[in-house]
Amino acid sequence: MNTLTIDIRKAEPRDADAIAEVHHEAWRGAYSGIIPHRALTTMINRRGGEWWANAIRRAATVLVIEIGGKIAGYATLGRNRARELKQQGEIYELYLRPECQGIGLGSRLFAAARQRLADHGLKGMVVWALEENDNALAFYSGAGGRDIAEGVEVFDHKALKKVAFVWE
Ligand SMILES: CC(C)(COP(=O)(O)OP(=O)(O)OC[C@H]1O[C@@H](n2cnc3c(N)ncnc32)[C@H](O)[C@@H]1OP(=O)(O)O)[C@@H](O)C(=O)NCCC(=O)NCCS
């Protein structure tokens, strides 16, 4: 029997191309039919390997989850950006390759991201998800998040509602 090891660690610049690939596949999978095609393509194209290498080198914290040595997903995290919410930490993004979803990896990455924010001394955490992203809403409420705020994000003139989940 083969055993696949699962590892969660900080991303390094050499991971940039793999993360760009995960970003591309996960965003297409999650947002096709929700975010207008042109806006989605522009957002995906903007974030190639070089963009990610820069993000990793700069202050942003990028975590990756590897399974059997292959990057299956990533999370980005840091200080909460919404002044009206008192929680100090935020997971900005958490995405898995479509073929790696639904087998518990997202839960592990989520727990590691939350722990890392706590290790940085940030109290409480926020995650925003588009309201039409049913999987994300189920995932975050299943993980104990309380949805307490709404916002709007505009993509190519299409306004989409987003929901903030918080953990104390
Ligand atoms: C949302 C996402 C991060 C969840 O990670 P995951 O590894 O697929 O989820 P897990 O296997 O750890 O499942 C944890 C829980 O989430 C919920 N969940 C996950 N996928 C779900 C789905 N497709 N439908 C309904 N609930 C789902 C379940 O409640 C599950 O609980 P269970 O273990 O009791 O069944 C991942 O599916 C993903 O990357 N999706 C596409 C991108 C995305 O929407 N990211 C979030 C943007 S804000």
The ligand as a Tripos MOL2 file, in Angstrom:
@<TRIPOS>MOLECULE
LIG
   48    50     1     0     0
SMALL
NO_CHARGES

@<TRIPOS>ATOM
      1 C1        -14.1970   25.1740   -0.1330 C.3       1 LIG1
      2 C2        -12.9600   24.2960    0.0080 C.3       1 LIG1
      3 C3        -11.7840   25.1230    0.5090 C.3       1 LIG1
      4 C4        -13.2770   23.2000    1.0350 C.3       1 LIG1
      5 O1        -12.1820   22.3220    1.1650 O.3       1 LIG1
      6 P1        -12.3950   20.7530    1.0130 P.3       1 LIG1
      7 O2        -11.0930   20.0680    1.2180 O.co2     1 LIG1
      8 O3        -13.0820   20.4910   -0.2740 O.co2     1 LIG1
      9 O4        -13.3730   20.4600    2.2240 O.3       1 LIG1
     10 P2        -13.2620   19.2400    3.2370 P.3       1 LIG1
     11 O5        -13.1220   17.9720    2.4840 O.co2     1 LIG1
     12 O6        -12.2080   19.5550    4.2610 O.co2     1 LIG1
     13 O7        -14.7160   19.2770    3.8670 O.3       1 LIG1
     14 C5        -15.0180   19.9240    5.0810 C.3       1 LIG1
     15 C6        -16.4780   20.2560    5.1640 C.3       1 LIG1
     16 O8        -16.8070   21.2560    4.1900 O.3       1 LIG1
     17 C7        -18.0940   21.0380    3.6540 C.3       1 LIG1
     18 N1        -17.9710   20.8680    2.2090 N.ar      1 LIG1
     19 C8        -16.8380   20.7190    1.4890 C.ar      1 LIG1
     20 N2        -17.1030   20.5990    0.1810 N.ar      1 LIG1
     21 C9        -18.4380   20.6640    0.0790 C.ar      1 LIG1
     22 C10       -19.3320   20.5850   -1.0180 C.ar      1 LIG1
     23 N3        -18.8790   20.3880   -2.2660 N.pl3     1 LIG1
     24 N4        -20.6430   20.7000   -0.7790 N.ar      1 LIG1
     25 C11       -21.0980   20.8670    0.4770 C.ar      1 LIG1
     26 N5        -20.2980   20.9160    1.5550 N.ar      1 LIG1
     27 C12       -18.9960   20.8240    1.3570 C.ar      1 LIG1
     28 C13       -18.6360   19.8340    4.3010 C.3       1 LIG1
     29 O9        -19.4710   20.3270    5.3340 O.3       1 LIG1
     30 C14       -17.4300   19.1230    4.8870 C.3       1 LIG1
     31 O10       -17.8300   18.5430    6.0730 O.3       1 LIG1
     32 P3        -17.8110   16.9310    6.2610 P.3       1 LIG1
     33 O11       -16.3770   16.5900    6.3880 O.co2     1 LIG1
     34 O12       -18.5880   16.7700    7.4900 O.co2     1 LIG1
     35 O13       -18.4370   16.3650    5.0320 O.co2     1 LIG1
     36 C15       -12.5690   23.6090   -1.3140 C.3       1 LIG1
     37 O14       -13.6180   22.7370   -1.7170 O.3       1 LIG1
     38 C16       -12.3060   24.5730   -2.4380 C.2       1 LIG1
     39 O15       -11.1680   24.9790   -2.6330 O.2       1 LIG1
     40 N6        -13.3460   24.9180   -3.2190 N.am      1 LIG1
     41 C17       -13.2310   25.7840   -4.3560 C.3       1 LIG1
     42 C18       -12.7250   27.1090   -4.0340 C.3       1 LIG1
     43 C19       -13.4820   27.8470   -2.9750 C.2       1 LIG1
     44 O16       -14.6870   27.9540   -3.0450 O.2       1 LIG1
     45 N7        -12.7180   28.3590   -1.9970 N.am      1 LIG1
     46 C20       -13.2690   29.1870   -0.9510 C.3       1 LIG1
     47 C21       -13.3270   30.6050   -1.4570 C.3       1 LIG1
     48 S1        -13.8680   31.7320   -0.2580 S.3       1 LIG1
@<TRIPOS>BOND
     1     1     2 1
     2     2     3 1
     3     2     4 1
     4     2    36 1
     5     4     5 1
     6     5     6 1
     7     6     7 2
     8     6     8 1
     9     6     9 1
    10     9    10 1
    11    10    11 2
    12    10    12 1
    13    10    13 1
    14    13    14 1
    15    14    15 1
    16    15    16 1
    17    15    30 1
    18    16    17 1
    19    17    18 1
    20    17    28 1
    21    18    19 ar
    22    18    27 ar
    23    19    20 ar
    24    20    21 ar
    25    21    22 ar
    26    21    27 ar
    27    22    23 1
    28    22    24 ar
    29    24    25 ar
    30    25    26 ar
    31    26    27 ar
    32    28    29 1
    33    28    30 1
    34    30    31 1
    35    31    32 1
    36    32    33 2
    37    32    34 1
    38    32    35 1
    39    36    37 1
    40    36    38 1
    41    38    39 2
    42    38    40 1
    43    40    41 1
    44    41    42 1
    45    42    43 1
    46    43    44 2
    47    43    45 1
    48    45    46 1
    49    46    47 1
    50    47    48 1
@<TRIPOS>SUBSTRUCTURE
     1 LIG1         1 GROUP 0 **** ****
